[in-house]
């Protein structure tokens, strides 16, 4: 594994994720938890008090500047290096190839499209946050829902989904939306929109709708379009 290249990619992604987040303190906490680092350990590595880390994560301090974010990222990577690049190694594996069976297809778009373009492509019905469909979508990932729910530990899933911020996430053959949307919410994913394919009218419960509303992403249901047709339509967007 080329650790230097992976460290650079990971460092840039973490810094960008925090800087562009609507809640940078929450993003900082998510990354700290992902690296398995306590506030005390992180503070000691940076050379500040634990209360300063707590203030950023709770929102008591304003948006961290670029210098603070840089120190934060360097501290996480440094602590991980002391542990043999445990998290970095896992990220390197995911940069090369997604976990087997999880992803049906994934693509970075050459030119961004709107959420509305994706809705048309998948023949979808917008359930929540329709006002957010004008935002730019820079890529899409189509997931095998069964592998998503059964085949991964939460840390590994967090690492993979970290790269999907602002993307369209399409979950195929969904029978129950609750666990899928819980994964998106609990792991702090910030997708451009979420598409549930194959869902019947009977299972779109109020809790799932509420999770989407609170998550701040459009929820789209594609009930009558098959997976292969969706894949062909999404490829045309690329």
N, C-alpha and C positions, 0 to 999 in steps of 0.2 A: 504493500500500500504506500502511495506517495503522501505521507502525512502532511508535508508542507502545503501541497496543493489543496488537500482537503481542509486543512486549517484555514487557509485563505478564503476558500469558498464559504465555509461555515461561519467564519468571523464576519464576512461581508453580509451574509444573509441575516445573522442575528442582529447586527447593527442596523440594517435596513428595516427589519421587522419592528424593532423598538422605535426607531425614529419616525416611521410612518404610521405607527399605531395610534388609534384614537385614545387609547389608555396605555401610555408607555410604562407606567408602574406595574400594571397587570402583566404586560408582556415581559418585563424584567423578572417578575416572580415566576412566570411560566418557564422561562429559560433556566432560572436558578434551580427550580424543582426538577426540570428535565436532566440537569447535570448532577442532581443529587447533592447539592451544596447548601449548607445552612447559611443564614444571614451572618452569623459570627465568622464562619470560615471565609465567606466572600469579603466581608469588611476587612478582615486581617490581611487578606491577599492584596486588596486595593490600598490599604493604609488609612481607612476611615473608621468611624464608629458604627456598630451594628444599627444604632438608631437612625443613622443616615440612610442605610439600605431600607429599613422599615418605613421611613418617611416617603421615599420614592415609591415603594410598592403600594403603600396605602393612599397615595395621591396627596399627602400633606405637603410634599415638595412639588414644585412645578416641573414641567417637562425637562428632562435631563438634556444638557447640551451635548454636542458632538464629542467633546473631550471626556465627559463623564461616561458616555456610552462606550467609547473606545476603551477606557480603563475597565469598565464592567466586563466587556467581552474578553479582553486580555486576561482578566482575573479568572474567568470561567475556564478558558483554554489552559491557563497555567496550572490550575488545580487539577484539571483533567489529565494534563501531562504527568503530574506527580502520581497519578493512578494508572499510568500506562496507556494514556489516550483511550480510555474505555468508551467514552461517548463518541469521540472523534472517529474511532475505528468503526463503530456501528453506522455512523453517518457516511463514512467512505463506502461501505457496502451498499448503502441505499442510493448513493449517487450513481453507482455503476448499474445497479439493477434493482427494481422494486421487489419486495418480498414475493416469493413465488405464489401464484394463484390470486393475489390480491387485485392486481390491476389488469383490466381487460385492454385498455388503451390509454395512453397519456400523450399529450401534445402541447408544446409551446407555440402559440400563434405568432406568425410573422407580423401581422398587424392586428391590434386589439379590436374586438367587436364589443357590442353592447350586450347586456343581459337579455334584452328583447330579441336580439338576433339568435341567441341560444334557445330561447323559448320557442321561437318559430321553427328552428331546426329540429327540436325534439317533439314537436307537436304537443306542447305542454299547456297546462292550465295553471295560472299564477294563483297561489293561495294566500300568500302574505307578502308584505313589503314591496308591492308593485312599483312604488315610487323610486325604488333603488335600482330598477332595471336599466337606467341610463348609464350606470357606472361601467367602466371598461373591464372587459374580461381578457386576460392575457394568455389563458391556456385552459385546458380541460383535462380531467382525469375520470375515466369510467371504471368503477369498482365492481367486483364480484361481491355482492353483499354477504353471502354465506362465508367467504374467506375473511371478510372484514370483521365479522362478529366472532368467528370461531378460531381463526388461525393465528392471531397476533396478540402479544402482550401489549399493554397500554403504552409502555415506553417506546417500543419499536414503532407502533402506530403513530405516536407523537412525532417521532423523527421523520417519518415519511410525509405525514400531512403538513409538517412545517413548511415544506416547499410548495404547498398548494394555496397559499394566501392570495386571495383575490381571483382565484380560478373558479371555473364551473365544476362542481363535483356531481357526477352522475352515478347513482346507486341503482344497480340492475336487480330485477326480480325481487323487489321489496314486498314482504308480506306484512311486516309490522314496522311502521316508521319510527316508533319510540326509541328503540335501541340505537338505530342509525343516527338520529338527531342528537341523542344523548352523547354519542361518541364525538360528534362535531362540537357540541357545547362544552363538554367536560374537558376535552383536550385543547380548548382554546383556539380552534381553527377559525379563521376568518375568511370564509369563501366568498366569491362574488355572487354565487347563487348555488342552491342545492336542488338537484332534480331527482325525484323518486320515480323509477320506472316500474310499471307492472302492478301498481297499487290499486286495489279495488276501493270503491266508495265506502265500504263498511269500516275500513281501518284507519281513516284519517281522523284521529281523535283530537280532542281539544288540547290535551297536553302537548302533543306534537306541534300543533299550530302555535301554541304559546312559546315553545322553545325556539321556534323559528323567529317569532316576533322579538323575543328577548335577545336572540343572537344577532339580530340586525342584518339578516341576509334574506333575499327572496326565496321562498319555498315554492317549487314548481312540481306538479304531478303530471307524468306522461302515462296515461292509462291504456292507450290503445295502440301504441307504437312499439314494435318489437325492437330488441337490442340491436340486431344487424342493421335495421333501417336507421336507428339513431346513430350508430357508428358511421354509416355512410354520410349522413347529413352533417355530422360534426367534422368529418374530414373535409367537406366542402368549405367549411369556415376557415380551415387552415390554408 
